[in-house]
Amino acid sequence: MDQIITDRMSLFLRPEISDFVIIVGDQRLNVHKSVLMSSSEYFSALFNSEMIETKNREITLKETLIKPFVIVLRLAYELP
C-alpha cells in the first residue's frame, strides 16, 4: 500500500508524463487518467465515454473553483 501512495505522489510531481488536462479558471492542470479513474466515478465515466473532451484529452470545468479542485486532486493522488 505504501508503494502505491509513493507512486501516486511521484506521478503528481511529474506533469510531463500526464495524459489529460483539466482547465479550471486560468489554470491548466496536468493529470493522470488512471489516478482519477481509480478515485472518482465521475472521472471514470468521463474517460470511458465518447465525449469530445475525452478524445481531445482536455476538459474545462467552468463552474469549478481552483482551490477546492486542488483539494480533490490532492485526495485523488493521496497527498498529505
Biopython code that builds the backbone (N, CA, C, O; Angstrom):
import numpy as np
from Bio.PDB.StructureBuilder import StructureBuilder

atoms = [
    (1, "MET", "N", (0.827, -1.196, 0.000)),
    (1, "MET", "CA", (0.000, 0.000, 0.000)),
    (1, "MET", "C", (0.869, 1.257, 0.000)),
    (1, "MET", "O", (0.574, 2.215, -0.714)),
    (2, "ASP", "N", (1.935, 1.255, 0.797)),
    (2, "ASP", "CA", (2.822, 2.422, 0.839)),
    (2, "ASP", "C", (3.430, 2.708, -0.526)),
    (2, "ASP", "O", (3.621, 3.867, -0.895)),
    (3, "GLN", "N", (3.735, 1.650, -1.278)),
    (3, "GLN", "CA", (4.328, 1.827, -2.605)),
    (3, "GLN", "C", (3.344, 2.505, -3.554)),
    (3, "GLN", "O", (3.738, 3.349, -4.359)),
    (4, "ILE", "N", (2.065, 2.140, -3.462)),
    (4, "ILE", "CA", (1.047, 2.768, -4.311)),
    (4, "ILE", "C", (0.959, 4.256, -4.014)),
    (4, "ILE", "O", (0.900, 5.071, -4.935)),
    (5, "ILE", "N", (0.949, 4.613, -2.740)),
    (5, "ILE", "CA", (0.895, 6.027, -2.353)),
    (5, "ILE", "C", (2.124, 6.758, -2.861)),
    (5, "ILE", "O", (2.011, 7.863, -3.392)),
    (6, "THR", "N", (3.293, 6.158, -2.706)),
    (6, "THR", "CA", (4.527, 6.775, -3.190)),
    (6, "THR", "C", (4.471, 6.955, -4.704)),
    (6, "THR", "O", (4.898, 7.988, -5.219)),
    (7, "ASP", "N", (3.951, 5.964, -5.418)),
    (7, "ASP", "CA", (3.844, 6.062, -6.875)),
    (7, "ASP", "C", (2.909, 7.192, -7.286)),
    (7, "ASP", "O", (3.205, 7.934, -8.222)),
    (8, "ARG", "N", (1.793, 7.326, -6.597)),
    (8, "ARG", "CA", (0.860, 8.411, -6.923)),
    (8, "ARG", "C", (1.483, 9.773, -6.641)),
    (8, "ARG", "O", (1.303, 10.713, -7.415)),
    (9, "MET", "N", (2.207, 9.882, -5.547)),
    (9, "MET", "CA", (2.872, 11.149, -5.229)),
    (9, "MET", "C", (3.881, 11.496, -6.314)),
    (9, "MET", "O", (3.972, 12.649, -6.735)),
    (10, "SER", "N", (4.636, 10.506, -6.765)),
    (10, "SER", "CA", (5.639, 10.784, -7.795)),
    (10, "SER", "C", (4.975, 11.166, -9.118)),
    (10, "SER", "O", (5.513, 11.985, -9.862)),
    (11, "LEU", "N", (3.822, 10.587, -9.416)),
    (11, "LEU", "CA", (3.083, 10.991, -10.614)),
    (11, "LEU", "C", (2.658, 12.450, -10.531)),
    (11, "LEU", "O", (2.791, 13.202, -11.496)),
    (12, "PHE", "N", (2.149, 12.839, -9.374)),
    (12, "PHE", "CA", (1.691, 14.214, -9.179)),
    (12, "PHE", "C", (2.823, 15.201, -9.446)),
    (12, "PHE", "O", (2.592, 16.295, -9.959)),
    (13, "LEU", "N", (4.026, 14.814, -9.100)),
    (13, "LEU", "CA", (5.184, 15.687, -9.264)),
    (13, "LEU", "C", (5.773, 15.638, -10.676)),
    (13, "LEU", "O", (6.762, 16.316, -10.958)),
    (14, "ARG", "N", (5.173, 14.843, -11.563)),
    (14, "ARG", "CA", (5.692, 14.711, -12.925)),
    (14, "ARG", "C", (4.612, 14.997, -13.958)),
    (14, "ARG", "O", (4.127, 14.079, -14.621)),
    (15, "PRO", "N", (4.235, 16.253, -14.098)),
    (15, "PRO", "CA", (3.185, 16.591, -15.067)),
    (15, "PRO", "C", (3.574, 16.297, -16.511)),
    (15, "PRO", "O", (2.701, 16.174, -17.370)),
    (16, "GLU", "N", (4.863, 16.182, -16.789)),
    (16, "GLU", "CA", (5.290, 15.929, -18.169)),
    (16, "GLU", "C", (4.860, 14.542, -18.664)),
    (16, "GLU", "O", (4.860, 14.291, -19.869)),
    (17, "ILE", "N", (4.498, 13.654, -17.757)),
    (17, "ILE", "CA", (4.021, 12.338, -18.186)),
    (17, "ILE", "C", (2.505, 12.200, -18.012)),
    (17, "ILE", "O", (1.968, 11.092, -18.026)),
    (18, "SER", "N", (1.832, 13.322, -17.850)),
    (18, "SER", "CA", (0.375, 13.294, -17.710)),
    (18, "SER", "C", (-0.267, 12.939, -19.048)),
    (18, "SER", "O", (0.364, 13.033, -20.101)),
    (19, "ASP", "N", (-1.530, 12.530, -18.987)),
    (19, "ASP", "CA", (-2.223, 12.163, -20.218)),
    (19, "ASP", "C", (-3.576, 12.856, -20.366)),
    (19, "ASP", "O", (-4.397, 12.468, -21.197)),
    (20, "PHE", "N", (-3.798, 13.891, -19.546)),
    (20, "PHE", "CA", (-5.054, 14.634, -19.630)),
    (20, "PHE", "C", (-4.852, 16.003, -18.994)),
    (20, "PHE", "O", (-4.045, 16.154, -18.076)),
    (21, "VAL", "N", (-5.589, 17.002, -19.485)),
    (21, "VAL", "CA", (-5.514, 18.360, -18.939)),
    (21, "VAL", "C", (-6.901, 18.770, -18.467)),
    (21, "VAL", "O", (-7.891, 18.617, -19.183)),
    (22, "ILE", "N", (-6.951, 19.294, -17.247)),
    (22, "ILE", "CA", (-8.186, 19.859, -16.719)),
    (22, "ILE", "C", (-7.952, 21.354, -16.561)),
    (22, "ILE", "O", (-6.986, 21.779, -15.929)),
    (23, "ILE", "N", (-8.847, 22.144, -17.141)),
    (23, "ILE", "CA", (-8.730, 23.595, -17.062)),
    (23, "ILE", "C", (-9.759, 24.094, -16.061)),
    (23, "ILE", "O", (-10.960, 23.864, -16.199)),
    (24, "VAL", "N", (-9.249, 24.784, -15.053)),
    (24, "VAL", "CA", (-10.102, 25.384, -14.022)),
    (24, "VAL", "C", (-9.707, 26.853, -13.938)),
    (24, "VAL", "O", (-8.589, 27.178, -13.537)),
    (25, "GLY", "N", (-10.625, 27.740, -14.318)),
    (25, "GLY", "CA", (-10.284, 29.163, -14.371)),
    (25, "GLY", "C", (-9.186, 29.367, -15.397)),
    (25, "GLY", "O", (-9.321, 28.958, -16.550)),
    (26, "ASP", "N", (-8.095, 30.000, -14.976)),
    (26, "ASP", "CA", (-6.967, 30.219, -15.886)),
    (26, "ASP", "C", (-5.835, 29.213, -15.655)),
    (26, "ASP", "O", (-4.726, 29.392, -16.159)),
    (27, "GLN", "N", (-6.118, 28.171, -14.902)),
    (27, "GLN", "CA", (-5.112, 27.156, -14.581)),
    (27, "GLN", "C", (-5.284, 25.912, -15.453)),
    (27, "GLN", "O", (-6.393, 25.405, -15.624)),
    (28, "ARG", "N", (-4.179, 25.436, -15.995)),
    (28, "ARG", "CA", (-4.156, 24.165, -16.732)),
    (28, "ARG", "C", (-3.492, 23.136, -15.829)),
    (28, "ARG", "O", (-2.317, 23.264, -15.486)),
    (29, "LEU", "N", (-4.243, 22.131, -15.454)),
    (29, "LEU", "CA", (-3.746, 21.109, -14.536)),
    (29, "LEU", "C", (-3.485, 19.819, -15.310)),
    (29, "LEU", "O", (-4.404, 19.222, -15.869)),
    (30, "ASN", "N", (-2.239, 19.405, -15.334)),
    (30, "ASN", "CA", (-1.860, 18.158, -15.995)),
    (30, "ASN", "C", (-2.098, 17.011, -15.022)),
    (30, "ASN", "O", (-1.532, 16.981, -13.929)),
    (31, "VAL", "N", (-2.942, 16.070, -15.433)),
    (31, "VAL", "CA", (-3.324, 14.976, -14.541)),
    (31, "VAL", "C", (-3.120, 13.632, -15.238)),
    (31, "VAL", "O", (-2.791, 13.562, -16.422)),
    (32, "HIS", "N", (-3.324, 12.589, -14.472)),
    (32, "HIS", "CA", (-3.157, 11.227, -14.953)),
    (32, "HIS", "C", (-4.500, 10.514, -14.872)),
    (32, "HIS", "O", (-5.063, 10.350, -13.790)),
    (33, "LYS", "N", (-5.003, 10.096, -16.018)),
    (33, "LYS", "CA", (-6.328, 9.482, -16.067)),
    (33, "LYS", "C", (-6.441, 8.290, -15.127)),
    (33, "LYS", "O", (-7.464, 8.129, -14.462)),
    (34, "SER", "N", (-5.426, 7.464, -15.060)),
    (34, "SER", "CA", (-5.510, 6.266, -14.218)),
    (34, "SER", "C", (-5.734, 6.615, -12.754)),
    (34, "SER", "O", (-6.475, 5.926, -12.053)),
    (35, "VAL", "N", (-5.098, 7.679, -12.294)),
    (35, "VAL", "CA", (-5.270, 8.101, -10.897)),
    (35, "VAL", "C", (-6.694, 8.588, -10.670)),
    (35, "VAL", "O", (-7.342, 8.189, -9.703)),
    (36, "LEU", "N", (-7.181, 9.447, -11.556)),
    (36, "LEU", "CA", (-8.524, 9.991, -11.376)),
    (36, "LEU", "C", (-9.601, 8.927, -11.560)),
    (36, "LEU", "O", (-10.611, 8.938, -10.856)),
    (37, "MET", "N", (-9.395, 8.019, -12.491)),
    (37, "MET", "CA", (-10.381, 6.952, -12.700)),
    (37, "MET", "C", (-10.508, 6.054, -11.473)),
    (37, "MET", "O", (-11.606, 5.610, -11.137)),
    (38, "SER", "N", (-9.404, 5.792, -10.816)),
    (38, "SER", "CA", (-9.447, 4.914, -9.644)),
    (38, "SER", "C", (-9.975, 5.626, -8.409)),
    (38, "SER", "O", (-10.287, 4.981, -7.408)),
    (39, "SER", "N", (-10.079, 6.949, -8.469)),
    (39, "SER", "CA", (-10.505, 7.732, -7.310)),
    (39, "SER", "C", (-11.895, 8.331, -7.449)),
    (39, "SER", "O", (-12.476, 8.780, -6.461)),
    (40, "SER", "N", (-12.440, 8.346, -8.673)),
    (40, "SER", "CA", (-13.668, 9.095, -8.901)),
    (40, "SER", "C", (-14.562, 8.425, -9.943)),
    (40, "SER", "O", (-14.125, 8.142, -11.058)),
    (41, "GLU", "N", (-15.805, 8.178, -9.572)),
    (41, "GLU", "CA", (-16.771, 7.634, -10.530)),
    (41, "GLU", "C", (-17.027, 8.625, -11.667)),
    (41, "GLU", "O", (-17.218, 8.223, -12.815)),
    (42, "TYR", "N", (-17.030, 9.918, -11.342)),
    (42, "TYR", "CA", (-17.238, 10.947, -12.368)),
    (42, "TYR", "C", (-16.161, 10.849, -13.446)),
    (42, "TYR", "O", (-16.468, 10.788, -14.636)),
    (43, "PHE", "N", (-14.893, 10.833, -13.020)),
    (43, "PHE", "CA", (-13.810, 10.794, -13.997)),
    (43, "PHE", "C", (-13.741, 9.442, -14.697)),
    (43, "PHE", "O", (-13.395, 9.381, -15.877)),
    (44, "SER", "N", (-14.058, 8.377, -14.007)),
    (44, "SER", "CA", (-14.099, 7.068, -14.649)),
    (44, "SER", "C", (-15.123, 7.061, -15.784)),
    (44, "SER", "O", (-14.839, 6.576, -16.879)),
    (45, "ALA", "N", (-16.307, 7.597, -15.520)),
    (45, "ALA", "CA", (-17.341, 7.678, -16.555)),
    (45, "ALA", "C", (-16.900, 8.590, -17.701)),
    (45, "ALA", "O", (-17.112, 8.267, -18.870)),
    (46, "LEU", "N", (-16.293, 9.718, -17.370)),
    (46, "LEU", "CA", (-15.819, 10.652, -18.398)),
    (46, "LEU", "C", (-14.797, 9.983, -19.312)),
    (46, "LEU", "O", (-14.920, 10.040, -20.536)),
    (47, "PHE", "N", (-13.791, 9.351, -18.716)),
    (47, "PHE", "CA", (-12.706, 8.779, -19.506)),
    (47, "PHE", "C", (-13.134, 7.536, -20.287)),
    (47, "PHE", "O", (-12.472, 7.154, -21.252)),
    (48, "ASN", "N", (-14.220, 6.910, -19.883)),
    (48, "ASN", "CA", (-14.738, 5.749, -20.610)),
    (48, "ASN", "C", (-15.832, 6.125, -21.602)),
    (48, "ASN", "O", (-16.468, 5.251, -22.192)),
    (49, "SER", "N", (-16.048, 7.405, -21.783)),
    (49, "SER", "CA", (-17.099, 7.875, -22.684)),
    (49, "SER", "C", (-16.521, 8.239, -24.050)),
    (49, "SER", "O", (-15.309, 8.220, -24.266)),
    (50, "GLU", "N", (-17.415, 8.563, -24.944)),
    (50, "GLU", "CA", (-17.032, 9.014, -26.283)),
    (50, "GLU", "C", (-17.109, 10.540, -26.395)),
    (50, "GLU", "O", (-17.159, 11.083, -27.499)),
    (51, "MET", "N", (-17.117, 11.219, -25.265)),
    (51, "MET", "CA", (-17.224, 12.683, -25.270)),
    (51, "MET", "C", (-16.020, 13.293, -25.973)),
    (51, "MET", "O", (-14.920, 12.741, -25.936)),
    (52, "ILE", "N", (-16.236, 14.426, -26.607)),
    (52, "ILE", "CA", (-15.171, 15.118, -27.334)),
    (52, "ILE", "C", (-14.012, 15.479, -26.407)),
    (52, "ILE", "O", (-12.852, 15.460, -26.820)),
    (53, "GLU", "N", (-14.327, 15.806, -25.156)),
    (53, "GLU", "CA", (-13.279, 16.155, -24.193)),
    (53, "GLU", "C", (-12.330, 14.977, -23.970)),
    (53, "GLU", "O", (-11.121, 15.159, -23.828)),
    (54, "THR", "N", (-12.884, 13.790, -23.943)),
    (54, "THR", "CA", (-12.048, 12.603, -23.757)),
    (54, "THR", "C", (-11.135, 12.411, -24.956)),
    (54, "THR", "O", (-9.951, 12.112, -24.798)),
    (55, "LYS", "N", (-11.670, 12.579, -26.134)),
    (55, "LYS", "CA", (-10.868, 12.422, -27.350)),
    (55, "LYS", "C", (-9.794, 13.498, -27.456)),
    (55, "LYS", "O", (-8.685, 13.233, -27.920)),
    (56, "ASN", "N", (-10.127, 14.717, -27.023)),
    (56, "ASN", "CA", (-9.168, 15.828, -27.079)),
    (56, "ASN", "C", (-8.209, 15.842, -25.897)),
    (56, "ASN", "O", (-7.251, 16.615, -25.876)),
    (57, "ARG", "N", (-8.469, 14.981, -24.908)),
    (57, "ARG", "CA", (-7.641, 14.883, -23.694)),
    (57, "ARG", "C", (-7.607, 16.184, -22.902)),
    (57, "ARG", "O", (-6.591, 16.542, -22.307)),
    (58, "GLU", "N", (-8.740, 16.882, -22.906)),
    (58, "GLU", "CA", (-8.805, 18.161, -22.192)),
    (58, "GLU", "C", (-10.260, 18.487, -21.872)),
    (58, "GLU", "O", (-11.147, 18.306, -22.707)),
    (59, "ILE", "N", (-10.491, 18.965, -20.664)),
    (59, "ILE", "CA", (-11.833, 19.397, -20.277)),
    (59, "ILE", "C", (-11.725, 20.701, -19.497)),
    (59, "ILE", "O", (-10.787, 20.901, -18.725)),
    (60, "THR", "N", (-12.689, 21.578, -19.705)),
    (60, "THR", "CA", (-12.783, 22.823, -18.951)),
    (60, "THR", "C", (-13.926, 22.690, -17.959)),
    (60, "THR", "O", (-15.061, 22.405, -18.340)),
    (61, "LEU", "N", (-13.620, 22.896, -16.692)),
    (61, "LEU", "CA", (-14.636, 22.860, -15.638)),
    (61, "LEU", "C", (-14.997, 24.304, -15.309)),
    (61, "LEU", "O", (-14.340, 24.945, -14.489)),
    (62, "LYS", "N", (-16.037, 24.805, -15.947)),
    (62, "LYS", "CA", (-16.388, 26.225, -15.874)),
    (62, "LYS", "C", (-16.927, 26.658, -14.520)),
    (62, "LYS", "O", (-16.656, 27.776, -14.082)),
    (63, "GLU", "N", (-17.666, 25.819, -13.866)),
    (63, "GLU", "CA", (-18.312, 26.195, -12.602)),
    (63, "GLU", "C", (-17.513, 25.731, -11.387)),
    (63, "GLU", "O", (-18.067, 25.584, -10.298)),
    (64, "THR", "N", (-16.227, 25.503, -11.568)),
    (64, "THR", "CA", (-15.389, 24.964, -10.504)),
    (64, "THR", "C", (-14.354, 25.993, -10.083)),
    (64, "THR", "O", (-13.771, 26.679, -10.923)),
    (65, "LEU", "N", (-14.130, 26.098, -8.789)),
    (65, "LEU", "CA", (-13.099, 26.983, -8.254)),
    (65, "LEU", "C", (-11.805, 26.199, -8.081)),
    (65, "LEU", "O", (-11.828, 25.012, -7.758)),
    (66, "ILE", "N", (-10.679, 26.869, -8.298)),
    (66, "ILE", "CA", (-9.388, 26.190, -8.291)),
    (66, "ILE", "C", (-9.028, 25.604, -6.923)),
    (66, "ILE", "O", (-8.582, 24.459, -6.850)),
    (67, "LYS", "N", (-9.212, 26.357, -5.851)),
    (67, "LYS", "CA", (-8.776, 25.862, -4.537)),
    (67, "LYS", "C", (-9.491, 24.573, -4.133)),
    (67, "LYS", "O", (-8.823, 23.617, -3.739)),
    (68, "PRO", "N", (-10.821, 24.508, -4.214)),
    (68, "PRO", "CA", (-11.478, 23.236, -3.871)),
    (68, "PRO", "C", (-11.077, 22.095, -4.812)),
    (68, "PRO", "O", (-10.972, 20.944, -4.388)),
    (69, "PHE", "N", (-10.855, 22.418, -6.086)),
    (69, "PHE", "CA", (-10.491, 21.352, -7.015)),
    (69, "PHE", "C", (-9.095, 20.817, -6.728)),
    (69, "PHE", "O", (-8.851, 19.620, -6.882)),
    (70, "VAL", "N", (-8.192, 21.668, -6.322)),
    (70, "VAL", "CA", (-6.853, 21.202, -5.954)),
    (70, "VAL", "C", (-6.943, 20.261, -4.750)),
    (70, "VAL", "O", (-6.187, 19.293, -4.665)),
    (71, "ILE", "N", (-7.849, 20.534, -3.833)),
    (71, "ILE", "CA", (-8.056, 19.623, -2.696)),
    (71, "ILE", "C", (-8.511, 18.259, -3.206)),
    (71, "ILE", "O", (-8.040, 17.227, -2.729)),
    (72, "VAL", "N", (-9.419, 18.253, -4.169)),
    (72, "VAL", "CA", (-9.876, 16.993, -4.769)),
    (72, "VAL", "C", (-8.697, 16.251, -5.400)),
    (72, "VAL", "O", (-8.559, 15.041, -5.223)),
    (73, "LEU", "N", (-7.856, 16.966, -6.128)),
    (73, "LEU", "CA", (-6.688, 16.330, -6.742)),
    (73, "LEU", "C", (-5.739, 15.772, -5.695)),
    (73, "LEU", "O", (-5.216, 14.669, -5.849)),
    (74, "ARG", "N", (-5.521, 16.524, -4.641)),
    (74, "ARG", "CA", (-4.632, 16.044, -3.574)),
    (74, "ARG", "C", (-5.173, 14.756, -2.964)),
    (74, "ARG", "O", (-4.405, 13.845, -2.655)),
    (75, "LEU", "N", (-6.479, 14.676, -2.792)),
    (75, "LEU", "CA", (-7.083, 13.446, -2.274)),
    (75, "LEU", "C", (-6.922, 12.301, -3.277)),
    (75, "LEU", "O", (-6.605, 11.175, -2.893)),
    (76, "ALA", "N", (-7.140, 12.590, -4.551)),
    (76, "ALA", "CA", (-7.008, 11.558, -5.584)),
    (76, "ALA", "C", (-5.586, 11.008, -5.648)),
    (76, "ALA", "O", (-5.380, 9.806, -5.813)),
    (77, "TYR", "N", (-4.620, 11.896, -5.515)),
    (77, "TYR", "CA", (-3.218, 11.488, -5.561)),
    (77, "TYR", "C", (-2.690, 11.068, -4.190)),
    (77, "TYR", "O", (-1.515, 10.733, -4.042)),
    (78, "GLU", "N", (-3.566, 11.090, -3.198)),
    (78, "GLU", "CA", (-3.240, 10.687, -1.829)),
    (78, "GLU", "C", (-2.052, 11.466, -1.273)),
    (78, "GLU", "O", (-1.130, 10.899, -0.686)),
    (79, "LEU", "N", (-2.101, 12.779, -1.476)),
    (79, "LEU", "CA", (-1.043, 13.650, -0.973)),
    (79, "LEU", "C", (-1.401, 14.144, 0.422)),
    (79, "LEU", "O", (-2.577, 14.302, 0.748)),
    (80, "PRO", "N", (-0.395, 14.383, 1.234)),
    (80, "PRO", "CA", (-0.671, 14.903, 2.597)),
    (80, "PRO", "C", (-1.214, 16.313, 2.568)),
    (80, "PRO", "O", (-1.495, 16.888, 3.620)),
]
sb = StructureBuilder()
sb.init_structure("model")
sb.init_model(0)
sb.init_chain("A")
sb.init_seg("    ")
for serial, (resi, resn, name, xyz) in enumerate(atoms, 1):
    if name == "N":
        sb.init_residue(resn, " ", resi, " ")
    sb.init_atom(name, np.array(xyz, "f"), 0.0, 1.0, " ", f" {name:<3s}", serial, name[0])
structure = sb.get_structure()
